[in-house]
Amino acid sequence: PIFMDLYTHTPAAMSYHQNYVGGLLEHTLNLIGSCLLTSYQYEDMIPSLDTDLLITGCILHDIGKITELEISTGINVTEEGNFLGHIVSGLFIVEDLIRQIPDFPKTLRLKLLHIIISHHGKKEFGALKEPAFPEALVIHLADNTDAQISYMLQQIEQSNTDDDWLWDSKNKRRIYVK
């Protein structure tokens, strides 16, 4: 119950995307939808994508945000978040959960941990490793796509202009709002 309360109330980010109560859950569900579509698209390939791994990876990729972010009058980074960030915190959380399951498959453990450390895609964006197998790549791409689309839609929704365009100072681009 405590975990589910945290997971369903945590924002997905401080300011970039789904930065509100429940944002992490919304972001996760968006990723699951994207990953399922991708999995169906490649289901005739050999090998095919592991749908169970994709769904589990979507749920766990940002799990460290439940200890990184907290909501008071705004969204704040916790002390753990400042020291470790959500990727390292996520590794600890998932390792603790895996230890509770007897005979957990070694390769599955490594794949889940790899998804967490690679979901930012590139080291310059915070990934500890770059995606090394198809499901990790799919999760990274879905994560990045959802974050960018959600951010752009939020910018349009929050725009307060009669102009057709607004300036996105974070990404240094113009956004069409009409």
Summary of the structure (lengths in Angstrom):
residues: 178
radius of gyration: 17.2
end to end distance: 42.7
largest distance: 60.6
contacts: 522
relative contact order: 0.13
helix: 58%
strand: 8%
